[in-house]
Amino acid sequence: MGRRGRTLTGVVLLFLCITAAGQGQVPLRDSLRVFVTDAAGSAHVILFGHHDDASDDFDIALGESPVPPVPFDLVFDARFVDRPGVPRVPETGAYRDIRKPGEARIDTFLIRVQPVNNAWPMELRWREDEAQQFMQLLLRPRDSEGAFIDMQSQSRYVLAHDTRQPILILVRRH
């Protein structure tokens, strides 16, 4: 893709992000904000949840939109990445991941994080009162051998080092 094509793509993605920011007030069935911070103080908030009108694609009316490609290694980033078997186009991820409630009542969300200038550790925080609206919330780095963290009994998780794998959040709805 040439320079003109990259510029046009960037303008379209920026427009979608601005449009989605204005549309983000649609009430969700349930949702959880995750506050991601690195040791240098860089921070971002990402959100996942459910809505009856959600699809497997980006739902601009629900505040979902694609984000620019993952930045180079020394730039802070926190985003949801697509789950296996359900890639969206573009496959760059999103800051909001809204799903249609399914019969299985279980969803898997994947978060990719990257600190600025390798400023580990990174901390993920969430509000306990928001976590209580789910039947069960579990968190674990994908390459971790340890047990899942119960997100309803604690409100933070510290990622001590680069896992190079997305963080897994398993959600069981009522």
LUMTORBA-556983 format. One record per residue: residue number from 1; residue in three letters; x, y, z of N, C-alpha, C in turn. Coordinates in pm, 1 decimal, padded with zeros to 6 digits. Example, Ala and Ser with C-alpha at 12.3 -4.5 7.8 and 13.67 -1.06 7.14 Angstrom:
<ketors>
KETOR,1,ALA,01319.0,-00569.0,00780.0,01230.0,-00450.0,00780.0,01320.0,-00330.0,00780.0;
KETOR,2,SER,01285.0,-00225.0,00708.0,01367.0,-00106.0,00714.0,01290.0,00003.0,00787.0;
</ketors>
This chain:
<ketors>
KETOR,1,MET,00085.2,-00116.1,00000.0,00000.0,00000.0,00000.0,00089.9,00122.5,00000.0;
KETOR,2,GLY,00057.9,00218.0,-00084.9,00137.1,00338.7,-00096.2,00108.0,00437.3,00014.5;
KETOR,3,ARG,00182.5,00546.5,00014.0,00167.5,00650.0,00117.1,00025.9,00706.9,00118.9;
KETOR,4,ARG,-00029.3,00732.5,00002.5,-00165.3,00787.9,-00006.8,-00267.7,00690.0,00053.1;
KETOR,5,GLY,-00250.6,00561.2,00024.1,-00341.7,00459.9,00077.5,-00331.9,00448.9,00229.1;
KETOR,6,ARG,-00209.2,00455.0,00283.0,-00191.3,00449.7,00428.7,-00252.7,00572.4,00495.1;
KETOR,7,THR,-00235.8,00687.9,00432.4,-00293.4,00810.6,00487.4,-00445.4,00801.8,00488.6;
KETOR,8,LEU,-00503.5,00756.6,00379.7,-00648.8,00742.6,00372.4,-00699.4,00643.5,00476.3;
KETOR,9,THR,-00629.9,00530.0,00491.7,-00668.4,00430.2,00591.9,-00662.4,00490.6,00731.6;
KETOR,10,GLY,-00557.0,00566.3,00761.2,-00543.5,00631.7,00891.4,-00654.9,00730.4,00918.0;
KETOR,11,VAL,-00693.3,00808.3,00817.5,-00801.6,00905.7,00832.5,-00933.6,00834.1,00859.0;
KETOR,12,VAL,-00959.9,00725.4,00787.5,-01083.5,00648.9,00807.3,-01087.6,00590.1,00948.1;
KETOR,13,LEU,-00975.3,00530.7,00994.4,-00971.3,00473.7,01129.4,-00990.3,00581.9,01235.2;
KETOR,14,LEU,-00929.2,00699.0,01216.3,-00946.2,00808.5,01311.0,-01092.8,00853.1,01315.3;
KETOR,15,PHE,-01155.7,00865.1,01198.5,-01297.4,00902.0,01192.2,-01383.4,00800.0,01267.0;
KETOR,16,LEU,-01354.6,00670.5,01246.4,-01431.9,00566.3,01314.8,-01413.7,00574.8,01465.8;
KETOR,17,CYS,-01291.2,00601.1,01511.0,-01266.0,00612.3,01654.9,-01340.1,00731.1,01714.3;
KETOR,18,ILE,-01338.7,00846.1,01644.8,-01408.8,00964.3,01693.2,-01559.3,00939.2,01693.9;
KETOR,19,THR,-01610.3,00879.8,01587.6,-01753.3,00847.4,01579.9,-01791.8,00752.3,01691.9;
KETOR,20,ALA,-01710.4,00649.7,01714.5,-01741.3,00552.0,01818.7,-01738.7,00615.6,01956.6;
KETOR,21,ALA,-01647.5,00710.1,01979.0,-01641.0,00775.4,02109.3,-01771.3,00848.4,02138.7;
KETOR,22,GLY,-01832.0,00907.5,02037.5,-01958.8,00977.0,02055.7,-02075.7,00882.0,02069.8;
KETOR,23,GLN,-02061.8,00759.8,02023.5,-02170.9,00662.7,02027.5,-02161.7,00568.6,02147.2;
KETOR,24,GLY,-02060.3,00583.5,02230.9,-02031.6,00486.6,02335.4,-02127.1,00485.5,02452.9;
KETOR,25,GLN,-02238.0,00558.4,02448.6,-02328.1,00567.4,02561.5,-02443.4,00467.4,02555.3;
KETOR,26,VAL,-02443.8,00376.7,02458.7,-02549.0,00275.9,02448.8,-02539.0,00184.7,02571.1;
KETOR,27,PRO,-02649.3,00166.9,02646.4,-02643.0,00081.3,02764.3,-02613.5,-00064.7,02725.3;
KETOR,28,LEU,-02522.4,-00124.4,02797.5,-02485.1,-00263.6,02773.5,-02554.3,-00352.0,02875.0;
KETOR,29,ARG,-02570.9,-00478.9,02840.1,-02632.6,-00575.4,02932.3,-02544.2,-00589.1,03056.4;
KETOR,30,ASP,-02417.5,-00602.2,03035.8,-02318.1,-00605.2,03142.2,-02186.7,-00558.8,03081.5;
KETOR,31,SER,-02100.2,-00502.7,03162.0,-01971.8,-00456.1,03110.1,-01872.3,-00441.9,03224.2;
KETOR,32,LEU,-01744.8,-00440.9,03187.4,-01638.1,-00423.0,03284.8,-01528.6,-00339.4,03221.5;
KETOR,33,ARG,-01491.1,-00232.4,03289.4,-01377.9,-00150.4,03246.1,-01252.1,-00206.2,03309.7;
KETOR,34,VAL,-01146.7,-00215.9,03229.3,-01017.2,-00261.8,03277.6,-00919.5,-00145.9,03259.1;
KETOR,35,PHE,-00860.9,-00099.8,03369.8,-00765.4,00010.0,03369.4,-00625.7,-00051.6,03361.1;
KETOR,36,VAL,-00551.6,-00018.9,03256.3,-00419.1,-00076.5,03233.2,-00315.1,00033.5,03250.7;
KETOR,37,THR,-00214.1,00008.7,03336.5,-00110.1,00106.7,03365.7,00025.7,00037.3,03364.1;
KETOR,38,ASP,00128.1,00108.6,03314.5,00263.7,00052.7,03321.8,00343.0,00126.2,03429.5;
KETOR,39,ALA,00466.0,00081.9,03456.2,00548.8,00138.8,03562.6,00588.4,00283.3,03534.9;
KETOR,40,ALA,00581.1,00327.6,03410.0,00615.0,00465.8,03375.2,00494.9,00559.4,03392.2;
KETOR,41,GLY,00376.9,00504.7,03423.3,00257.9,00586.7,03443.0,00169.0,00598.5,03320.6;
KETOR,42,SER,00204.7,00535.5,03210.1,00116.6,00535.5,03093.2,-00007.1,00453.4,03127.5;
KETOR,43,ALA,-00123.9,00498.2,03080.6,-00247.8,00430.2,03118.4,-00350.5,00438.0,03006.9;
KETOR,44,HIS,-00440.7,00340.8,03008.8,-00550.9,00336.4,02913.3,-00662.5,00252.1,02974.1;
KETOR,45,VAL,-00786.7,00281.5,02935.7,-00902.9,00204.8,02982.5,-00961.7,00131.1,02862.9;
KETOR,46,ILE,-00984.8,00001.6,02879.6,-01052.1,-00078.6,02778.0,-01177.6,-00137.5,02842.3;
KETOR,47,LEU,-01273.5,-00178.0,02761.0,-01402.1,-00222.3,02813.8,-01452.6,-00343.4,02735.8;
KETOR,48,PHE,-01507.9,-00440.9,02807.7,-01576.1,-00551.7,02740.5,-01714.7,-00566.3,02800.6;
KETOR,49,GLY,-01803.5,-00629.5,02723.0,-01938.6,-00648.9,02772.0,-02027.5,-00717.0,02670.3;
KETOR,50,HIS,-02157.7,-00710.2,02695.3,-02257.1,-00777.7,02611.6,-02372.4,-00684.1,02578.4;
KETOR,51,HIS,-02427.6,-00703.4,02460.0,-02544.8,-00628.0,02415.9,-02621.6,-00716.3,02318.5;
KETOR,52,ASP,-02753.4,-00713.3,02323.6,-02836.2,-00798.5,02238.0,-02817.2,-00771.5,02089.0;
KETOR,53,ASP,-02778.3,-00649.4,02052.0,-02761.2,-00614.0,01910.6,-02617.5,-00629.9,01861.1;
KETOR,54,ALA,-02528.6,-00682.4,01942.2,-02387.9,-00696.9,01902.7,-02373.2,-00803.8,01795.2;
KETOR,55,SER,-02267.9,-00789.1,01715.1,-02236.9,-00888.0,01611.4,-02092.3,-00932.3,01628.9;
KETOR,56,ASP,-02045.2,-01021.0,01542.0,-01905.5,-01063.8,01546.1,-01812.5,-00962.7,01480.3;
KETOR,57,ASP,-01868.6,-00857.8,01420.0,-01788.3,-00754.7,01355.9,-01782.3,-00632.6,01447.9;
KETOR,58,PHE,-01723.2,-00522.9,01400.9,-01720.1,-00399.5,01478.4,-01859.2,-00337.3,01477.3;
KETOR,59,ASP,-01910.3,-00302.3,01593.6,-02041.8,-00241.3,01607.2,-02022.8,-00095.6,01647.8;
KETOR,60,ILE,-02018.8,-00008.4,01548.3,-01992.4,00133.2,01571.7,-02097.3,00192.6,01666.0;
KETOR,61,ALA,-02222.9,00154.3,01652.2,-02329.9,00207.1,01738.0,-02310.5,00169.9,01884.8;
KETOR,62,LEU,-02233.8,00063.7,01911.9,-02206.0,00020.4,02049.6,-02071.2,00071.3,02098.9;
KETOR,63,GLY,-02007.7,00157.5,02019.6,-01879.4,00214.6,02059.9,-01759.1,00131.6,02021.6;
KETOR,64,GLU,-01779.2,00024.6,01946.6,-01667.3,-00058.4,01899.9,-01615.6,-00002.5,01768.5;
KETOR,65,SER,-01486.4,00000.9,01753.9,-01427.5,00038.5,01626.1,-01286.0,-00017.3,01621.0;
KETOR,66,PRO,-01235.4,-00039.5,01500.5,-01097.3,-00087.0,01490.4,-01002.4,00022.4,01536.0;
KETOR,67,VAL,-00888.4,-00018.3,01587.1,-00785.6,00077.1,01628.4,-00667.4,00063.1,01534.0;
KETOR,68,PRO,-00579.4,00163.1,01531.6,-00462.6,00153.4,01443.9,-00379.9,00029.3,01476.4;
KETOR,69,PRO,-00293.6,-00012.5,01383.8,-00209.5,-00130.4,01409.5,-00126.7,-00114.8,01537.6;
KETOR,70,VAL,-00086.4,-00227.7,01593.0,-00004.8,-00228.3,01714.6,00120.4,-00145.1,01689.2;
KETOR,71,PRO,00152.0,-00051.2,01779.9,00271.4,00031.4,01760.1,00399.6,-00048.1,01783.9;
KETOR,72,PHE,00512.3,00013.2,01747.6,00639.9,-00055.1,01768.3,00663.5,-00077.9,01917.4;
KETOR,73,ASP,00759.0,-00161.8,01951.3,00777.5,-00216.1,02086.3,00785.7,-00116.3,02201.4;
KETOR,74,LEU,00835.9,00002.1,02182.9,00859.4,00091.2,02295.9,00743.6,00187.8,02322.8;
KETOR,75,VAL,00628.7,00166.0,02258.1,00511.9,00252.4,02273.4,00405.2,00179.7,02354.7;
KETOR,76,PHE,00345.2,00251.4,02451.3,00241.1,00193.0,02535.5,00120.7,00152.2,02450.3;
KETOR,77,ASP,00061.6,00037.1,02485.2,-00056.7,-00009.0,02414.5,-00133.1,-00107.2,02502.7;
KETOR,78,ALA,-00265.5,-00100.7,02497.1,-00353.6,-00197.3,02563.3,-00479.1,-00206.4,02477.6;
KETOR,79,ARG,-00512.4,-00327.7,02432.6,-00627.0,-00346.8,02343.2,-00676.9,-00489.7,02350.2;
KETOR,80,PHE,-00801.5,-00508.8,02308.5,-00854.2,-00643.4,02290.0,-00810.5,-00691.6,02152.5;
KETOR,81,VAL,-00773.9,-00816.5,02143.8,-00742.7,-00877.9,02015.0,-00848.9,-00982.6,01986.0;
KETOR,82,ASP,-00866.0,-01012.7,01858.2,-00971.3,-01106.1,01818.5,-00942.3,-01246.7,01867.9;
KETOR,83,ARG,-01049.9,-01314.0,01906.1,-01036.6,-01452.3,01950.7,-01018.0,-01542.6,01829.0;
KETOR,84,PRO,-00954.5,-01656.7,01845.9,-00933.7,-01747.4,01733.0,-01065.7,-01785.6,01667.3;
KETOR,85,GLY,-01067.1,-01787.1,01535.8,-01184.5,-01826.5,01460.9,-01281.8,-01713.8,01431.7;
KETOR,86,VAL,-01261.8,-01596.1,01494.1,-01352.1,-01483.9,01471.0,-01269.8,-01357.1,01443.0;
KETOR,87,PRO,-01191.9,-01357.8,01336.4,-01114.1,-01236.1,01306.4,-01203.4,-01129.9,01241.5;
KETOR,88,ARG,-01180.4,-01006.9,01282.6,-01250.0,-00894.4,01221.2,-01153.4,-00826.4,01124.2;
KETOR,89,VAL,-01208.1,-00749.7,01030.6,-01124.7,-00680.1,00933.8,-01141.8,-00531.1,00957.3;
KETOR,90,PRO,-01035.7,-00454.5,00984.6,-00898.4,-00503.3,00996.6,-00878.5,-00578.6,01128.2;
KETOR,91,GLU,-00776.2,-00660.0,01132.6,-00748.1,-00743.7,01250.2,-00654.4,-00672.2,01346.8;
KETOR,92,THR,-00678.9,-00545.9,01372.5,-00589.6,-00467.5,01457.1,-00635.0,-00459.8,01601.6;
KETOR,93,GLY,-00753.3,-00509.2,01632.3,-00803.4,-00506.8,01768.6,-00897.5,-00390.5,01793.2;
KETOR,94,ALA,-00937.6,-00375.1,01921.0,-01032.6,-00271.2,01958.4,-01014.6,-00236.8,02106.1;
KETOR,95,TYR,-01057.4,-00116.8,02143.1,-01053.8,-00075.5,02283.4,-01181.6,-00116.2,02356.5;
KETOR,96,ARG,-01284.6,-00152.6,02280.1,-01409.7,-00205.1,02335.6,-01439.1,-00335.2,02262.4;
KETOR,97,ASP,-01476.9,-00438.1,02336.5,-01514.2,-00566.1,02276.4,-01652.2,-00602.5,02329.5;
KETOR,98,ILE,-01753.6,-00584.9,02244.9,-01892.1,-00608.1,02284.8,-01943.5,-00731.0,02210.3;
KETOR,99,ARG,-02000.2,-00824.3,02283.7,-02048.2,-00949.8,02225.9,-02198.6,-00965.5,02244.9;
KETOR,100,LYS,-02258.7,-01042.4,02154.2,-02399.6,-01081.1,02169.3,-02403.5,-01194.4,02271.5;
KETOR,101,PRO,-02493.6,-01187.2,02369.3,-02502.7,-01297.0,02465.5,-02540.4,-01426.4,02394.1;
KETOR,102,GLY,-02465.2,-01530.3,02415.4,-02491.6,-01658.1,02351.0,-02551.8,-01758.7,02447.1;
KETOR,103,GLU,-02593.4,-01870.3,02393.2,-02652.4,-01975.3,02476.2,-02551.9,-02037.2,02571.6;
KETOR,104,ALA,-02424.2,-02039.2,02532.0,-02322.3,-02102.3,02615.8,-02299.9,-02026.2,02746.5;
KETOR,105,ARG,-02332.3,-01895.1,02748.5,-02316.7,-01811.1,02867.1,-02172.5,-01796.1,02911.4;
KETOR,106,ILE,-02078.2,-01837.1,02828.1,-01935.9,-01822.5,02858.7,-01868.8,-01753.9,02739.8;
KETOR,107,ASP,-01786.4,-01654.0,02768.7,-01711.2,-01583.2,02665.1,-01565.6,-01573.7,02705.6;
KETOR,108,THR,-01479.3,-01567.6,02605.5,-01336.8,-01549.7,02626.8,-01294.9,-01419.3,02560.9;
KETOR,109,PHE,-01231.0,-01332.8,02637.4,-01178.3,-01206.2,02586.9,-01027.0,-01211.2,02597.8;
KETOR,110,LEU,-00957.3,-01156.3,02498.7,-00811.7,-01155.3,02497.0,-00761.1,-01011.3,02496.4;
KETOR,111,ILE,-00671.9,-00979.7,02590.8,-00614.5,-00846.1,02601.7,-00465.7,-00853.4,02571.0;
KETOR,112,ARG,-00419.8,-00764.5,02484.8,-00277.0,-00752.7,02453.4,-00227.4,-00623.8,02517.2;
KETOR,113,VAL,-00118.2,-00631.1,02592.8,-00061.8,-00512.8,02658.1,00084.9,-00496.7,02620.5;
KETOR,114,GLN,00130.1,-00371.3,02624.6,00269.3,-00340.5,02592.5,00305.0,-00210.0,02664.6;
KETOR,115,PRO,00404.8,-00210.9,02754.4,00440.8,-00088.4,02826.3,00529.3,00002.9,02740.7;
KETOR,116,VAL,00538.3,00128.4,02781.7,00629.4,00220.7,02715.8,00771.9,00188.6,02761.9;
KETOR,117,ASN,00865.1,00184.2,02670.4,01007.3,00163.0,02701.2,01033.8,00047.4,02797.6;
KETOR,118,ASN,00961.5,-00063.2,02781.5,00976.7,-00181.9,02866.5,00957.4,-00152.2,03014.7;
KETOR,119,ALA,00865.9,-00062.7,03047.3,00840.3,-00021.9,03186.0,00751.2,-00123.6,03256.6;
KETOR,120,TRP,00807.7,-00240.4,03283.0,00736.5,-00343.2,03357.5,00754.6,-00314.2,03504.8;
KETOR,121,PRO,00665.4,-00354.0,03590.7,00546.7,-00433.9,03565.9,00431.2,-00348.9,03513.1;
KETOR,122,MET,00328.7,-00418.9,03464.3,00204.2,-00355.1,03422.4,00095.1,-00400.4,03518.3;
KETOR,123,GLU,00001.7,-00311.5,03543.5,-00107.5,-00342.7,03635.8,-00240.5,-00333.2,03562.7;
KETOR,124,LEU,-00326.0,-00431.3,03584.7,-00463.7,-00428.6,03536.5,-00551.6,-00414.0,03659.2;
KETOR,125,ARG,-00642.4,-00315.7,03657.5,-00734.5,-00292.7,03769.0,-00876.5,-00287.0,03715.2;
KETOR,126,TRP,-00972.2,-00317.0,03801.4,-01114.3,-00310.4,03766.4,-01191.1,-00283.8,03894.3;
KETOR,127,ARG,-01313.5,-00238.2,03878.7,-01397.2,-00208.8,03994.9,-01469.7,-00334.9,04038.9;
KETOR,128,GLU,-01462.2,-00362.1,04168.2,-01526.5,-00482.3,04222.0,-01677.1,-00480.3,04200.8;
KETOR,129,ASP,-01740.4,-00362.1,04212.2,-01885.6,-00357.2,04194.6,-01924.5,-00390.2,04050.1;
KETOR,130,GLU,-01841.1,-00355.5,03951.8,-01869.3,-00393.1,03813.1,-01848.9,-00542.7,03792.4;
KETOR,131,ALA,-01753.0,-00601.3,03860.1,-01724.1,-00744.2,03844.8,-01836.5,-00831.9,03899.4;
KETOR,132,GLN,-01914.5,-00780.3,03994.0,-02019.3,-00859.9,04057.5,-02138.9,-00887.5,03967.0;
KETOR,133,GLN,-02151.0,-00816.1,03854.9,-02265.6,-00839.1,03766.1,-02251.4,-00967.3,03684.5;
KETOR,134,PHE,-02136.1,-01029.9,03690.2,-02112.6,-01156.0,03620.0,-02120.7,-01271.0,03719.6;
KETOR,135,MET,-02150.2,-01390.5,03670.1,-02151.2,-01507.1,03756.7,-02007.5,-01541.9,03797.1;
KETOR,136,GLN,-01914.6,-01530.7,03701.4,-01775.3,-01564.3,03728.8,-01685.8,-01487.4,03631.9;
KETOR,137,LEU,-01572.1,-01437.2,03682.7,-01472.1,-01366.9,03602.3,-01335.2,-01420.5,03641.5;
KETOR,138,LEU,-01264.5,-01474.5,03545.2,-01132.0,-01530.5,03571.5,-01030.9,-01468.3,03476.4;
KETOR,139,LEU,-00908.9,-01444.7,03523.8,-00803.6,-01383.2,03444.1,-00676.3,-01465.6,03455.2;
KETOR,140,ARG,-00602.7,-01476.3,03342.1,-00473.0,-01546.1,03344.0,-00394.9,-01511.3,03218.7;
KETOR,141,PRO,-00265.0,-01480.5,03233.8,-00181.7,-01467.5,03113.5,-00180.0,-01601.6,03040.3;
KETOR,142,ARG,-00186.2,-01600.4,02908.4,-00200.4,-01724.1,02830.9,-00081.3,-01817.1,02842.7;
KETOR,143,ASP,00040.0,-01762.7,02864.8,00154.9,-01852.2,02875.1,00189.9,-01883.6,03020.5;
KETOR,144,SER,00098.5,-01851.2,03112.1,00121.1,-01875.6,03253.7,00085.0,-02019.3,03290.1;
KETOR,145,GLU,00163.0,-02077.4,03376.7,00134.0,-02211.4,03428.0,00047.4,-02204.2,03553.0;
KETOR,146,GLY,00031.5,-02082.8,03607.2,-00041.6,-02065.8,03731.9,-00191.2,-02076.9,03714.9;
KETOR,147,ALA,-00257.8,-02067.3,03826.8,-00403.7,-02076.1,03829.2,-00464.7,-01944.8,03780.8;
KETOR,148,PHE,-00591.5,-01950.0,03748.5,-00665.4,-01830.2,03713.0,-00680.5,-01740.9,03836.8;
KETOR,149,ILE,-00692.0,-01611.7,03814.2,-00718.2,-01514.5,03919.4,-00868.9,-01489.0,03921.9;
KETOR,150,ASP,-00930.6,-01495.1,04038.7,-01072.9,-01466.2,04052.2,-01090.6,-01314.6,04057.4;
KETOR,151,MET,-01145.3,-01256.5,03952.2,-01158.1,-01111.6,03941.0,-01268.0,-01055.3,04030.6;
KETOR,152,GLN,-01349.8,-01140.5,04089.8,-01454.1,-01092.5,04179.9,-01405.9,-01084.1,04324.2;
KETOR,153,SER,-01296.5,-01151.4,04357.3,-01245.3,-01145.3,04493.4,-01124.4,-01053.8,04505.6;
KETOR,154,GLN,-01070.8,-01006.5,04395.1,-00965.2,-00906.1,04398.7,-00984.1,-00811.7,04281.0;
KETOR,155,SER,-00927.1,-00692.9,04292.4,-00955.1,-00589.1,04192.9,-00831.5,-00544.9,04114.7;
KETOR,156,ARG,-00724.6,-00623.1,04120.0,-00606.0,-00588.0,04042.1,-00521.6,-00711.4,04015.4;
KETOR,157,TYR,-00442.8,-00700.2,03909.5,-00348.2,-00805.9,03874.3,-00222.3,-00737.7,03822.5;
KETOR,158,VAL,-00107.0,-00781.9,03870.0,00019.8,-00724.3,03826.0,00088.9,-00824.6,03735.7;
KETOR,159,LEU,00120.4,-00778.5,03617.7,00192.1,-00858.8,03519.1,00338.9,-00818.9,03529.6;
KETOR,160,ALA,00420.4,-00905.7,03588.8,00557.9,-00870.9,03623.7,00651.6,-00858.0,03504.0;
KETOR,161,HIS,00624.6,-00932.7,03396.9,00715.4,-00931.9,03282.1,00637.7,-00958.7,03154.6;
KETOR,162,ASP,00703.0,-00939.5,03044.3,00641.3,-00956.4,02913.1,00607.0,-01103.2,02888.6;
KETOR,163,THR,00481.1,-01130.2,02860.8,00439.3,-01267.2,02834.8,00439.5,-01299.7,02685.8;
KETOR,164,ARG,00435.9,-01195.3,02600.2,00426.9,-01211.6,02454.3,00300.0,-01284.7,02411.6;
KETOR,165,GLN,00210.3,-01308.1,02505.4,00082.8,-01371.5,02475.4,-00028.6,-01285.5,02533.6;
KETOR,166,PRO,-00145.2,-01284.3,02471.6,-00256.2,-01207.0,02529.0,-00297.6,-01260.3,02665.7;
KETOR,167,ILE,-00355.6,-01171.6,02743.2,-00411.1,-01207.1,02873.8,-00553.4,-01257.9,02847.4;
KETOR,168,LEU,-00587.2,-01367.3,02909.8,-00716.9,-01432.5,02891.1,-00812.3,-01392.4,03002.6;
KETOR,169,ILE,-00930.8,-01347.8,02965.9,-01037.9,-01324.5,03063.2,-01153.3,-01416.1,03025.4;
KETOR,170,LEU,-01191.7,-01500.4,03118.1,-01302.3,-01594.0,03098.4,-01422.6,-01539.3,03174.4;
KETOR,171,VAL,-01534.6,-01519.5,03104.3,-01654.8,-01459.6,03160.7,-01767.9,-01560.1,03157.9;
KETOR,172,ARG,-01829.2,-01579.9,03272.6,-01950.3,-01662.3,03279.9,-02062.9,-01569.8,03325.5;
KETOR,173,ARG,-02166.5,-01559.6,03241.3,-02278.3,-01470.3,03270.4,-02387.6,-01543.5,03345.5;
KETOR,174,HIS,-02471.0,-01465.0,03413.9,-02587.9,-01521.0,03484.3,-02688.5,-01573.3,03384.8;
</ketors>
